[in-house]
Amino acid sequence: MKLPESILNPEKYGPGIKGMLRQGLHEMPLIMLSLPFCVFGTGLILYQTYQYNKRDGMNKKYKLEYTLYRPDDPRVKFIKD
């Protein structure tokens, strides 16, 4: 009795991981070809999130010193606007 073709029956594509990859590329090529990009993108997002949290994220100090301007200083109108 011959078993139907499936992932458990590697007669057509060969045994092991290599056969499973070949079968996947034959049956669903767009998914198999986009999978490395998805894994790389997810890893990049996780790495950038780690770096963002490591550098204290948006909780940075803007200035270490205060700057005072006189009310009649011409730069005040640019600061307020």
Distance bins in CASP14 RR format, pairs under 12 A and 6 or more apart:
PFRMAT RR
TARGET T0000
AUTHOR 0000-0000-0000
RMODE 2
METHOD distances of the structure
MODEL  1
2 9 0 0 0 0 1 0 0 0 0 0 0
2 11 0 0 0 0 1 0 0 0 0 0 0
2 12 0 0 0 0 0 1 0 0 0 0 0
3 9 1 0 1 0 0 0 0 0 0 0 0
3 10 0 0 0 0 0 1 0 0 0 0 0
3 11 0 0 0 0 1 0 0 0 0 0 0
3 12 0 0 0 0 0 1 0 0 0 0 0
4 11 0 0 0 0 0 1 0 0 0 0 0
4 12 0 0 0 0 0 1 0 0 0 0 0
5 11 1 0 0 1 0 0 0 0 0 0 0
5 12 1 0 1 0 0 0 0 0 0 0 0
5 13 0 0 0 0 1 0 0 0 0 0 0
5 14 0 0 0 0 0 1 0 0 0 0 0
5 23 0 0 0 0 1 0 0 0 0 0 0
5 26 0 0 0 0 0 1 0 0 0 0 0
5 27 0 0 0 0 1 0 0 0 0 0 0
6 12 0 0 0 0 1 0 0 0 0 0 0
6 13 0 0 0 0 0 1 0 0 0 0 0
6 20 0 0 0 0 0 1 0 0 0 0 0
6 23 0 0 0 0 1 0 0 0 0 0 0
6 24 0 0 0 0 0 1 0 0 0 0 0
6 27 0 0 0 0 0 1 0 0 0 0 0
7 13 0 0 0 0 1 0 0 0 0 0 0
7 14 0 0 0 0 0 1 0 0 0 0 0
7 15 0 0 0 0 0 1 0 0 0 0 0
7 16 0 0 0 0 0 1 0 0 0 0 0
7 17 0 0 0 0 0 1 0 0 0 0 0
7 19 0 0 0 0 1 0 0 0 0 0 0
7 20 1 0 0 1 0 0 0 0 0 0 0
7 21 0 0 0 0 0 1 0 0 0 0 0
7 22 0 0 0 0 0 1 0 0 0 0 0
7 23 1 0 0 1 0 0 0 0 0 0 0
7 24 0 0 0 0 1 0 0 0 0 0 0
7 26 0 0 0 0 0 1 0 0 0 0 0
7 27 0 0 0 0 1 0 0 0 0 0 0
7 28 0 0 0 0 0 1 0 0 0 0 0
8 15 0 0 0 0 0 1 0 0 0 0 0
8 16 0 0 0 0 0 1 0 0 0 0 0
8 19 0 0 0 0 0 1 0 0 0 0 0
8 20 0 0 0 0 0 1 0 0 0 0 0
8 23 0 0 0 0 0 1 0 0 0 0 0
9 15 0 0 0 0 0 1 0 0 0 0 0
9 16 0 0 0 0 0 1 0 0 0 0 0
9 19 0 0 0 0 0 1 0 0 0 0 0
9 20 0 0 0 0 0 1 0 0 0 0 0
9 23 0 0 0 0 1 0 0 0 0 0 0
10 16 1 0 0 1 0 0 0 0 0 0 0
10 17 0 0 0 0 0 1 0 0 0 0 0
10 18 0 0 0 0 1 0 0 0 0 0 0
10 19 1 0 1 0 0 0 0 0 0 0 0
10 20 1 0 0 1 0 0 0 0 0 0 0
10 21 0 0 0 0 0 1 0 0 0 0 0
10 22 0 0 0 0 1 0 0 0 0 0 0
10 23 1 0 0 1 0 0 0 0 0 0 0
10 24 0 0 0 0 0 1 0 0 0 0 0
11 19 0 0 0 0 0 1 0 0 0 0 0
11 23 0 0 0 0 0 1 0 0 0 0 0
12 19 0 0 0 0 1 0 0 0 0 0 0
12 20 0 0 0 0 0 1 0 0 0 0 0
12 22 0 0 0 0 1 0 0 0 0 0 0
12 23 1 0 0 1 0 0 0 0 0 0 0
12 24 0 0 0 0 0 1 0 0 0 0 0
12 26 0 0 0 0 1 0 0 0 0 0 0
12 27 0 0 0 0 0 1 0 0 0 0 0
13 19 1 0 1 0 0 0 0 0 0 0 0
13 20 1 0 0 1 0 0 0 0 0 0 0
13 21 0 0 0 0 1 0 0 0 0 0 0
13 22 1 0 1 0 0 0 0 0 0 0 0
13 23 1 0 1 0 0 0 0 0 0 0 0
13 24 0 0 0 0 1 0 0 0 0 0 0
13 25 0 0 0 0 1 0 0 0 0 0 0
13 26 1 0 0 1 0 0 0 0 0 0 0
13 27 0 0 0 0 1 0 0 0 0 0 0
14 20 0 0 0 0 1 0 0 0 0 0 0
14 21 0 0 0 0 0 1 0 0 0 0 0
14 22 1 0 0 1 0 0 0 0 0 0 0
14 23 0 0 0 0 1 0 0 0 0 0 0
14 26 0 0 0 0 0 1 0 0 0 0 0
15 21 0 0 0 0 0 1 0 0 0 0 0
15 22 0 0 0 0 0 1 0 0 0 0 0
15 23 0 0 0 0 0 1 0 0 0 0 0
16 22 0 0 0 0 1 0 0 0 0 0 0
16 23 0 0 0 0 0 1 0 0 0 0 0
17 23 0 0 0 0 0 1 0 0 0 0 0
17 24 0 0 0 0 0 1 0 0 0 0 0
18 24 0 0 0 0 0 1 0 0 0 0 0
18 25 0 0 0 0 0 1 0 0 0 0 0
19 25 0 0 0 0 1 0 0 0 0 0 0
19 26 0 0 0 0 1 0 0 0 0 0 0
19 27 0 0 0 0 0 1 0 0 0 0 0
20 26 0 0 0 0 0 1 0 0 0 0 0
20 27 0 0 0 0 0 1 0 0 0 0 0
20 28 0 0 0 0 0 1 0 0 0 0 0
20 32 0 0 0 0 0 1 0 0 0 0 0
21 27 0 0 0 0 0 1 0 0 0 0 0
21 28 0 0 0 0 0 1 0 0 0 0 0
21 29 0 0 0 0 0 1 0 0 0 0 0
21 32 1 0 0 1 0 0 0 0 0 0 0
21 33 0 0 0 0 0 1 0 0 0 0 0
21 35 0 0 0 0 0 1 0 0 0 0 0
21 36 0 0 0 0 0 1 0 0 0 0 0
22 28 0 0 0 0 0 1 0 0 0 0 0
22 29 0 0 0 0 0 1 0 0 0 0 0
22 32 0 0 0 0 1 0 0 0 0 0 0
23 29 0 0 0 0 0 1 0 0 0 0 0
23 32 0 0 0 0 1 0 0 0 0 0 0
24 30 0 0 0 0 0 1 0 0 0 0 0
24 31 1 0 0 1 0 0 0 0 0 0 0
24 32 1 0 1 0 0 0 0 0 0 0 0
24 33 0 0 0 0 0 1 0 0 0 0 0
24 35 0 0 0 0 1 0 0 0 0 0 0
25 31 0 0 0 0 1 0 0 0 0 0 0
25 32 1 0 1 0 0 0 0 0 0 0 0
25 33 1 0 0 1 0 0 0 0 0 0 0
25 34 0 0 0 0 0 1 0 0 0 0 0
25 35 0 0 0 0 0 1 0 0 0 0 0
26 32 0 0 0 0 1 0 0 0 0 0 0
28 34 0 0 0 0 1 0 0 0 0 0 0
28 35 0 0 0 0 1 0 0 0 0 0 0
29 35 0 0 0 0 0 1 0 0 0 0 0
30 37 0 0 0 0 0 1 0 0 0 0 0
30 38 0 0 0 0 0 1 0 0 0 0 0
31 37 0 0 0 0 0 1 0 0 0 0 0
31 38 0 0 0 0 1 0 0 0 0 0 0
32 38 0 0 0 0 0 1 0 0 0 0 0
32 39 0 0 0 0 0 1 0 0 0 0 0
34 40 0 0 0 0 0 1 0 0 0 0 0
34 41 0 0 0 0 0 1 0 0 0 0 0
35 41 0 0 0 0 0 1 0 0 0 0 0
35 42 0 0 0 0 0 1 0 0 0 0 0
36 42 0 0 0 0 0 1 0 0 0 0 0
36 43 0 0 0 0 0 1 0 0 0 0 0
37 43 0 0 0 0 0 1 0 0 0 0 0
37 44 0 0 0 0 0 1 0 0 0 0 0
38 44 0 0 0 0 0 1 0 0 0 0 0
38 45 0 0 0 0 0 1 0 0 0 0 0
39 45 0 0 0 0 0 1 0 0 0 0 0
39 46 0 0 0 0 0 1 0 0 0 0 0
40 46 0 0 0 0 0 1 0 0 0 0 0
40 47 0 0 0 0 0 1 0 0 0 0 0
41 47 0 0 0 0 1 0 0 0 0 0 0
41 48 0 0 0 0 1 0 0 0 0 0 0
41 49 0 0 0 0 0 1 0 0 0 0 0
42 48 0 0 0 0 0 1 0 0 0 0 0
42 49 0 0 0 0 0 1 0 0 0 0 0
43 49 0 0 0 0 1 0 0 0 0 0 0
43 50 0 0 0 0 1 0 0 0 0 0 0
43 51 0 0 0 0 0 1 0 0 0 0 0
44 50 0 0 0 0 0 1 0 0 0 0 0
44 51 0 0 0 0 0 1 0 0 0 0 0
45 51 0 0 0 0 0 1 0 0 0 0 0
45 52 0 0 0 0 0 1 0 0 0 0 0
46 52 0 0 0 0 0 1 0 0 0 0 0
46 53 0 0 0 0 0 1 0 0 0 0 0
47 53 0 0 0 0 0 1 0 0 0 0 0
47 54 0 0 0 0 0 1 0 0 0 0 0
48 54 0 0 0 0 0 1 0 0 0 0 0
48 55 0 0 0 0 0 1 0 0 0 0 0
48 57 0 0 0 0 0 1 0 0 0 0 0
49 55 0 0 0 0 0 1 0 0 0 0 0
49 57 0 0 0 0 0 1 0 0 0 0 0
50 57 0 0 0 0 0 1 0 0 0 0 0
51 57 0 0 0 0 1 0 0 0 0 0 0
52 58 0 0 0 0 1 0 0 0 0 0 0
52 59 0 0 0 0 0 1 0 0 0 0 0
52 60 0 0 0 0 0 1 0 0 0 0 0
53 59 0 0 0 0 0 1 0 0 0 0 0
67 73 0 0 0 0 0 1 0 0 0 0 0
67 75 0 0 0 0 1 0 0 0 0 0 0
67 76 0 0 0 0 0 1 0 0 0 0 0
67 79 0 0 0 0 1 0 0 0 0 0 0
68 75 0 0 0 0 0 1 0 0 0 0 0
68 76 0 0 0 0 0 1 0 0 0 0 0
68 79 0 0 0 0 0 1 0 0 0 0 0
69 75 1 0 0 1 0 0 0 0 0 0 0
69 76 1 0 1 0 0 0 0 0 0 0 0
69 77 0 0 0 0 0 1 0 0 0 0 0
69 78 0 0 0 0 0 1 0 0 0 0 0
69 79 1 0 0 1 0 0 0 0 0 0 0
69 80 0 0 0 0 0 1 0 0 0 0 0
70 76 1 0 0 1 0 0 0 0 0 0 0
70 79 0 0 0 0 0 1 0 0 0 0 0
71 77 0 0 0 0 0 1 0 0 0 0 0
71 79 0 0 0 0 0 1 0 0 0 0 0
71 80 0 0 0 0 0 1 0 0 0 0 0
73 79 0 0 0 0 1 0 0 0 0 0 0
73 80 0 0 0 0 0 1 0 0 0 0 0
74 80 0 0 0 0 0 1 0 0 0 0 0
75 81 0 0 0 0 0 1 0 0 0 0 0
END
